[in-house]
Amino acid sequence: MKTKSPRDVLAHRLAERDELVVEILELEGRLERAKRRLDEVSAEIDSSGHIE
């Protein structure tokens, strides 16, 4: 089994970190959309007393 050089290990870890950052940004976007939708539905319920 070949051992990885410190540079290879660092490159791999940085790539993993970048993937995680992208996933976090995607989740934050989904969360913001869900919050907006929740606000919209809550406003509909408040204005009409029921879901339309």
N, CA, C and O atoms as CSV, one atom per row, in Angstrom:
chain,resi,resn,atom,element,x,y,z
A,1,MET,N,N,0.848,-1.183,0.000
A,1,MET,CA,C,0.000,0.000,0.000
A,1,MET,C,C,0.895,1.249,0.000
A,1,MET,O,O,1.799,1.384,0.825
A,2,LYS,N,N,0.628,2.129,-0.917
A,2,LYS,CA,C,1.415,3.359,-1.033
A,2,LYS,C,C,0.887,4.407,-0.052
A,2,LYS,O,O,-0.318,4.642,0.041
A,3,THR,N,N,1.798,5.016,0.662
A,3,THR,CA,C,1.376,6.091,1.559
A,3,THR,C,C,1.295,7.390,0.769
A,3,THR,O,O,2.084,7.643,-0.141
A,4,LYS,N,N,0.337,8.186,1.138
A,4,LYS,CA,C,0.141,9.465,0.451
A,4,LYS,C,C,1.108,10.500,1.010
A,4,LYS,O,O,1.441,10.496,2.196
A,5,SER,N,N,1.538,11.364,0.142
A,5,SER,CA,C,2.413,12.446,0.589
A,5,SER,C,C,1.577,13.461,1.370
A,5,SER,O,O,0.362,13.539,1.185
A,6,PRO,N,N,2.213,14.226,2.227
A,6,PRO,CA,C,1.468,15.263,2.965
A,6,PRO,C,C,0.711,16.201,2.022
A,6,PRO,O,O,-0.389,16.650,2.345
A,7,ARG,N,N,1.290,16.494,0.873
A,7,ARG,CA,C,0.626,17.370,-0.094
A,7,ARG,C,C,-0.656,16.715,-0.628
A,7,ARG,O,O,-1.679,17.381,-0.785
A,8,ASP,N,N,-0.593,15.397,-0.906
A,8,ASP,CA,C,-1.780,14.683,-1.383
A,8,ASP,C,C,-2.866,14.645,-0.314
A,8,ASP,O,O,-4.047,14.832,-0.606
A,9,VAL,N,N,-2.454,14.401,0.924
A,9,VAL,CA,C,-3.414,14.367,2.033
A,9,VAL,C,C,-4.073,15.733,2.184
A,9,VAL,O,O,-5.291,15.820,2.339
A,10,LEU,N,N,-3.286,16.787,2.140
A,10,LEU,CA,C,-3.821,18.141,2.265
A,10,LEU,C,C,-4.782,18.452,1.118
A,10,LEU,O,O,-5.856,19.011,1.342
A,11,ALA,N,N,-4.403,18.096,-0.094
A,11,ALA,CA,C,-5.266,18.349,-1.254
A,11,ALA,C,C,-6.587,17.612,-1.106
A,11,ALA,O,O,-7.646,18.155,-1.421
A,12,HIS,N,N,-6.524,16.374,-0.626
A,12,HIS,CA,C,-7.745,15.584,-0.434
A,12,HIS,C,C,-8.639,16.222,0.631
A,12,HIS,O,O,-9.852,16.323,0.450
A,13,ARG,N,N,-8.045,16.645,1.723
A,13,ARG,CA,C,-8.827,17.266,2.800
A,13,ARG,C,C,-9.432,18.598,2.357
A,13,ARG,O,O,-10.567,18.913,2.715
A,14,LEU,N,N,-8.692,19.367,1.594
A,14,LEU,CA,C,-9.229,20.635,1.090
A,14,LEU,C,C,-10.390,20.388,0.132
A,14,LEU,O,O,-11.377,21.123,0.149
A,15,ALA,N,N,-10.275,19.362,-0.699
A,15,ALA,CA,C,-11.364,19.027,-1.616
A,15,ALA,C,C,-12.602,18.592,-0.837
A,15,ALA,O,O,-13.719,18.984,-1.176
A,16,GLU,N,N,-12.410,17.787,0.203
A,16,GLU,CA,C,-13.541,17.378,1.041
A,16,GLU,C,C,-14.188,18.589,1.701
A,16,GLU,O,O,-15.413,18.694,1.766
A,17,ARG,N,N,-13.352,19.503,2.190
A,17,ARG,CA,C,-13.879,20.711,2.835
A,17,ARG,C,C,-14.699,21.531,1.846
A,17,ARG,O,O,-15.777,22.023,2.180
A,18,ASP,N,N,-14.186,21.675,0.630
A,18,ASP,CA,C,-14.909,22.435,-0.387
A,18,ASP,C,C,-16.257,21.795,-0.697
A,18,ASP,O,O,-17.251,22.499,-0.876
A,19,GLU,N,N,-16.297,20.463,-0.762
A,19,GLU,CA,C,-17.561,19.767,-1.002
A,19,GLU,C,C,-18.541,20.038,0.132
A,19,GLU,O,O,-19.727,20.261,-0.111
A,20,LEU,N,N,-18.054,20.021,1.360
A,20,LEU,CA,C,-18.922,20.288,2.506
A,20,LEU,C,C,-19.442,21.721,2.484
A,20,LEU,O,O,-20.602,21.965,2.814
A,21,VAL,N,N,-18.602,22.656,2.102
A,21,VAL,CA,C,-19.032,24.055,2.016
A,21,VAL,C,C,-20.157,24.189,0.999
A,21,VAL,O,O,-21.141,24.885,1.252
A,22,VAL,N,N,-20.022,23.535,-0.138
A,22,VAL,CA,C,-21.060,23.587,-1.169
A,22,VAL,C,C,-22.357,22.982,-0.631
A,22,VAL,O,O,-23.433,23.545,-0.831
A,23,GLU,N,N,-22.261,21.840,0.049
A,23,GLU,CA,C,-23.457,21.213,0.615
A,23,GLU,C,C,-24.117,22.127,1.640
A,23,GLU,O,O,-25.342,22.236,1.668
A,24,ILE,N,N,-23.331,22.779,2.474
A,24,ILE,CA,C,-23.882,23.695,3.477
A,24,ILE,C,C,-24.599,24.857,2.799
A,24,ILE,O,O,-25.696,25.232,3.214
A,25,LEU,N,N,-23.997,25.425,1.767
A,25,LEU,CA,C,-24.632,26.533,1.051
A,25,LEU,C,C,-25.943,26.091,0.411
A,25,LEU,O,O,-26.921,26.839,0.417
A,26,GLU,N,N,-25.967,24.877,-0.140
A,26,GLU,CA,C,-27.201,24.362,-0.725
A,26,GLU,C,C,-28.273,24.188,0.345
A,26,GLU,O,O,-29.433,24.535,0.122
A,27,LEU,N,N,-27.896,23.657,1.496
A,27,LEU,CA,C,-28.851,23.478,2.590
A,27,LEU,C,C,-29.358,24.819,3.111
A,27,LEU,O,O,-30.540,24.957,3.428
A,28,GLU,N,N,-28.475,25.799,3.201
A,28,GLU,CA,C,-28.905,27.125,3.644
A,28,GLU,C,C,-29.911,27.716,2.666
A,28,GLU,O,O,-30.878,28.354,3.083
A,29,GLY,N,N,-29.695,27.511,1.383
A,29,GLY,CA,C,-30.637,27.988,0.374
A,29,GLY,C,C,-31.986,27.310,0.506
A,29,GLY,O,O,-33.026,27.963,0.421
A,30,ARG,N,N,-31.971,25.995,0.714
A,30,ARG,CA,C,-33.225,25.256,0.895
A,30,ARG,C,C,-33.949,25.725,2.148
A,30,ARG,O,O,-35.174,25.848,2.154
A,31,LEU,N,N,-33.190,25.986,3.213
A,31,LEU,CA,C,-33.785,26.461,4.454
A,31,LEU,C,C,-34.446,27.821,4.249
A,31,LEU,O,O,-35.557,28.045,4.728
A,32,GLU,N,N,-33.779,28.727,3.547
A,32,GLU,CA,C,-34.355,30.049,3.284
A,32,GLU,C,C,-35.642,29.934,2.470
A,32,GLU,O,O,-36.616,30.629,2.756
A,33,ARG,N,N,-35.656,29.064,1.456
A,33,ARG,CA,C,-36.873,28.872,0.655
A,33,ARG,C,C,-37.997,28.302,1.515
A,33,ARG,O,O,-39.152,28.706,1.380
A,34,ALA,N,N,-37.658,27.365,2.397
A,34,ALA,CA,C,-38.663,26.776,3.277
A,34,ALA,C,C,-39.216,27.821,4.245
A,34,ALA,O,O,-40.416,27.840,4.518
A,35,LYS,N,N,-38.349,28.687,4.764
A,35,LYS,CA,C,-38.811,29.751,5.671
A,35,LYS,C,C,-39.751,30.710,4.948
A,35,LYS,O,O,-40.779,31.112,5.494
A,36,ARG,N,N,-39.389,31.077,3.705
A,36,ARG,CA,C,-40.265,31.976,2.942
A,36,ARG,C,C,-41.620,31.324,2.699
A,36,ARG,O,O,-42.658,31.974,2.820
A,37,ARG,N,N,-41.608,30.043,2.358
A,37,ARG,CA,C,-42.869,29.337,2.103
A,37,ARG,C,C,-43.691,29.254,3.384
A,37,ARG,O,O,-44.910,29.424,3.349
A,38,LEU,N,N,-43.042,28.997,4.501
A,38,LEU,CA,C,-43.741,28.957,5.782
A,38,LEU,C,C,-44.371,30.308,6.088
A,38,LEU,O,O,-45.512,30.370,6.545
A,39,ASP,N,N,-43.642,31.383,5.842
A,39,ASP,CA,C,-44.192,32.723,6.055
A,39,ASP,C,C,-45.402,32.965,5.161
A,39,ASP,O,O,-46.396,33.544,5.599
A,40,GLU,N,N,-45.320,32.518,3.899
A,40,GLU,CA,C,-46.448,32.688,2.976
A,40,GLU,C,C,-47.675,31.934,3.471
A,40,GLU,O,O,-48.780,32.478,3.483
A,41,VAL,N,N,-47.483,30.690,3.875
A,41,VAL,CA,C,-48.604,29.875,4.349
A,41,VAL,C,C,-49.166,30.454,5.638
A,41,VAL,O,O,-50.382,30.491,5.824
A,42,SER,N,N,-48.296,30.902,6.525
A,42,SER,CA,C,-48.759,31.506,7.777
A,42,SER,C,C,-49.584,32.759,7.503
A,42,SER,O,O,-50.595,32.997,8.163
A,43,ALA,N,N,-49.153,33.559,6.531
A,43,ALA,CA,C,-49.897,34.768,6.175
A,43,ALA,C,C,-51.260,34.405,5.604
A,43,ALA,O,O,-52.252,35.072,5.898
A,44,GLU,N,N,-51.321,33.351,4.789
A,44,GLU,CA,C,-52.607,32.915,4.242
A,44,GLU,C,C,-53.543,32.470,5.354
A,44,GLU,O,O,-54.734,32.780,5.331
A,45,ILE,N,N,-53.010,31.749,6.323
A,45,ILE,CA,C,-53.837,31.280,7.437
A,45,ILE,C,C,-54.307,32.471,8.271
A,45,ILE,O,O,-55.474,32.530,8.659
A,46,ASP,N,N,-53.416,33.415,8.547
A,46,ASP,CA,C,-53.778,34.585,9.347
A,46,ASP,C,C,-54.852,35.418,8.665
A,46,ASP,O,O,-55.765,35.914,9.326
A,47,SER,N,N,-54.752,35.576,7.356
A,47,SER,CA,C,-55.693,36.453,6.660
A,47,SER,C,C,-57.047,35.802,6.432
A,47,SER,O,O,-58.060,36.500,6.375
A,48,SER,N,N,-57.088,34.490,6.302
A,48,SER,CA,C,-58.359,33.847,5.975
A,48,SER,C,C,-58.892,32.969,7.094
A,48,SER,O,O,-60.064,32.593,7.082
A,49,GLY,N,N,-58.065,32.647,8.039
A,49,GLY,CA,C,-58.498,31.769,9.114
A,49,GLY,C,C,-58.418,30.300,8.749
A,49,GLY,O,O,-58.619,29.430,9.596
A,50,HIS,N,N,-58.126,30.027,7.498
A,50,HIS,CA,C,-57.959,28.638,7.062
A,50,HIS,C,C,-57.030,28.587,5.854
A,50,HIS,O,O,-56.747,29.608,5.228
A,51,ILE,N,N,-56.570,27.405,5.544
A,51,ILE,CA,C,-55.677,27.233,4.395
A,51,ILE,C,C,-56.510,27.200,3.127
A,51,ILE,O,O,-57.518,26.498,3.050
A,52,GLU,N,N,-56.077,27.967,2.131
A,52,GLU,CA,C,-56.807,27.993,0.862
A,52,GLU,C,C,-56.321,26.917,-0.062
A,52,GLU,O,O,-56.823,26.789,-1.178
